[in-house]
Amino acid sequence: MVVQQASPARRAPRRLKAAAAAALAVLVAALPTTTADAEAAGGDRDRLTIAVTQNVDSLSPFLAQLAITTNIHRLIYDYLTNYDPETNEPIGAIAESWETSEDRLTWTFKIRDGLEWSDGEPLTADDVAWTYTTMMEDDAAATANGNFVANFEEVTAPDESTVEITLAEPQATMLALDIPILPEHIWSGVEDYAEFNNDQDFPIVGSGPFRLTDYEQNRSITLEANPDYWRGAPEFDELVFRYYKDKDAMVEALRTGEVSFVEGLTPAQAESLAGEDNITVNDATGKRFMGFTVNPGAEARNGDPVGDGHPALQDRVLRQAIMRAIDKDTLVERVYGGHAVAGEGYIPPRYEDYAWQPAEDERLGFDPDAANAMLDEAGYETGDDGVRVSPDGDRLSLRMHVHNDKPDYVQTGQFMEEWLADIGIEVEGNYVDPAQIGDTLVSGDFDLIFTGWSVNPDPDYVLGIHTCDARPEEPGGPMSSDAFYCDEEYDELYQEQIGEYDAEARAELVRRMQRNLYDNAVVNVLAYPNALEAYRSDQIASIQVQPDPGGNIWGQDGYWSWWSAVPAEQQAGSASSLSTGALLGIGAAAVIVIAGGAFLVLRRRSATAGDRE
C-alpha cells in the first residue's frame, strides 16, 4: 500500500512552531475564541466587503462554472483534499490521510473526526460517497465537474470515517478532485439537479469557513463566519460581495472605503491607486489566460450540427492565418501596460512544470505578410471591397463576441478588428453582457468568441473541457466544452495523461496536448494577465496570498485569503497580544498576532479548483 499524508505548510523551524504554539496556549485562555464569543463580549462585527461585477450563474456546485460562484463555493463547502497556499501541493481537507492499492485502482480516504455541517449534522464519509455517486449517475449533477468522476467505477463508505473509490483506470488527479462535498441530508431531496440553483433557503447548509446567509441577485452576496470551522474560525465576522456596474465605480468605492477589496484592475487603475494612503496594490503573477475560440463547425456528440458558425473556419489554414495577424506583444504593452505575458501554450508560465511554448520555427507569430501569403495560396481571393472570399464562395465576414464588462477584452477585440481587416477578414464586434456570451456559446451562433479561464495547480479540468465528450449530447443540451473542440489525437493524449503517475511523463503529455491546441488554432491563448488587485490597509491588516510569495488574493485555489484576513482595527487594538478574533486551529491551524504582525502557523493547508472568467 502507498500511504500519503497531508504536507506541512510553513517551512518554519519546529522550535519556532512549538514556541508559537506554547505562547498561543497561554494567551488564548484569556480571550474570546469564536466570533460568537467576541460578540457576546461586546465587540463589533468586522465586515470585509469585496467589489464584484460578474453575475452568478448558479449557486449549485453541480452547475456553477463562473469565477464568482466557484469562489463562493470554496468558502462555504469543503473539499476532500485541497492545496497548500504557499506551494500549491495537495494537502488534506475533509480527508486527513489516504492510501492506494498497488495497482492504483483503489483509493481509500480517511475522513477527519468531528466534522459537522453548519446545521449541526455530522459530516461523514456517506456525504462524500453520495456527492461523487450522484455526479456519476446524474448527467445534470456532472455539468460542472463531471470530468473528475468519469473514470470512477464505484464510491462507497464502508464506515463513517472511510471513503473507498474504485477506478476503471489509474487516475493521476485523485488528490485534486476539486468538487465541493454536499450534505446528503439536504441535497438528496432535490428532484431535478438541472433546475435547482440552491438560492432559496438561507443560510445554505455547508461545511466551509463561511456560511452563505443572503443573496440578492445582482446586488450582493452575504457570508458569515462559521465559528465552528475545524481549521479555526475566520477573523472577519462577515464577507459581503457587493455588485458594481463597472470597474471605475469599484475603484471609487475602494477610495472612499465603501469596499475593502477590488480585483481585475486595469494597469491605469492600479497605478493610480498605488500611491494613495491606506491602499495596498497587489501585482501578482497570473494564473489565468485571456484568449478566444474559433467555431470549428460545432457539433453535438450525436453528430448533429450546432449553430451557424462560418463554414470557412473549419479550415485550419484560415484559423492559423488569423493567429498570424494578431500582435500579442502590442496587447501586452498597450492593453496590459506590461502587466502580462504574451500567451501561446494553454497553461500559464506560473505552473512551470506544465507550461509549454512552441519551437521558434513552429510559432504562429505576428506576421501579416505571412498570413496573407497563406490565404492567397489556399485560394482565398480578395474581393473588390477588400474582403476575401473562401474557395467555396463564402465572404469572410465574421462575428466576434466579446465580454463588455472586461476592459482588456474590449480593447483586445478592437485591435483584432483592425488587424484582421489587414488580411482581408471583416469582423463585426459584438461587445455584450457576459450572460449573453454564455448563451451564444451554447447555441453555437458565433464565429469568434472571447474566453478566459483560471488554471488550477493540476491542469486536468481546463484540459478536459476540450475533449469530445465535453460537447453536449444533443444541440442545446448541457455541456462543459468551451469551443466544441473534438480531436482524436487530443482525446488520446488526455486519457494518457490522466492515467500517468510519473510526474515528468505526465507533464510531457500535457505539453503535447497544448501543442495540439496551438497547431489547430481553435483554442487560442493571447495573454497571461497579471492579477492586479487592491485592498484597504486600514480595513485589512494582513492577508494570505497564493502562492506565497508573489501570488494572488482573489480567485485562489482555496479560501486562504478571506479565512486568514485580519481586521486592521482588531490588530491595532491588540498589539503584543492575540486579536479578539484569533483562534487556536483545531489540530490544524492557528493565527497568531504578535506586536501588530500576523503569522500563519499551519500544520496543513488547502485550496480548490479552476473556474471560468
JOLIN-V492397 format. One line per field, one symbol per residue. psi: psi as a letter, one per 30 degrees, with the letter a starting at -180 (. if undefined). burial: I if it has 16 or more other ideal C-beta (glycine too) atoms within 10 Angstrom, else O. Layout:
psi=???
burial=???
//
This chain:
psi=kjkklklldlglkeeeeeeeeeeeeeeffglkgleeeeeeggllkkkkkkklfklkekgkfffkfleeeeeeefffkllelakkfefgkkllcekfllllleggfkkkkkkkkgkllfgfkkjlfeeeeeeeeeeefjeefgeegfffgfgkekklielfgkkkkklelkjfgfghiikkkljefefffkejfffjghhejkkkjagaflkjfkjjkgelkkkkkjfgkffkklekfkkkjkklfleeeeeeeeefgelfkklhkleeeeeffegkkgkkkjjlkkgllkallkjgikklfgfklkahlkffffjeeeeeeeeffkjeeeeeeeeggfhlkkkdlfklfeifffkkkllefgkiljieeeeeeeeeefgjkklfgfklklfggkkijkkkkkkffjeeeeeeeeeeeeefefggkkkjkjjlkeeeeeeeeefgilekkllkkkklekgeefeffgleffllelkflklfkfghkjkeeeeeeeeeefgjfkeeeeeeeeeeeeeeeeefhejjkeljkljjllljffejelkklkljlgalekhliageefefkkkeeeeeghkglklffkkjkjgelkjkjkhgkkkjjkflllablllk.
burial=OOOOOIOIIIOOOOOOIOOIOOOIOOIIOOIIIIIOIIOOOOIOOIOIIIIIIIIIIIIIIIIIIIIIIIIIIIIIIIIIIIIIIIIIIIIIIIIIOIOIOOOIIIIIIIIIOOIOIIOOOOIIIIIIIIIIIIIIOIOIIIIIIIIIIOIIOOIOIOOOIIIIIOIOOOIIIIIIIIIIIIIIOIIOOIOOIOOIIIOOOOIIIIIIIIIIIOIOOOOOIIIIIIIIIIIIIIIIIIIIIIIIOOIOIIIOIIIOOOIIIIIIIIIOIIOIIOOOOOIIIIIIIIIIIIIIIIIIIIIIIOOOOIIOIIOIIOIOIIIIIIIIIIIIOOIIOOIIOOIIIIIIIIIIIIIOOIIIIOOOOOOIIIOIOIIIOIIOOIOIOOOOOOOIIIOOOOOIOIIIIIIIIIIIIIIIIOIIIOIIOOIIIIIOIIIOOIOOIIOIIIOIIIIIIIIIIIIIIIIIIIIIIIIIIIIIOOIOOOIIIIIIIIIOOIIOIIOIIIIIOOOOOIIIIIIOIIIIIIOIIIIIIIIIIIIIIIIIOOIIIIIIIIIOOOIIIIIIIIIIIIIIIIIIOIIOOIOOIIIIIIIIIOOIIIIIIIOOOIOIIIIIIIIIIIIII
//
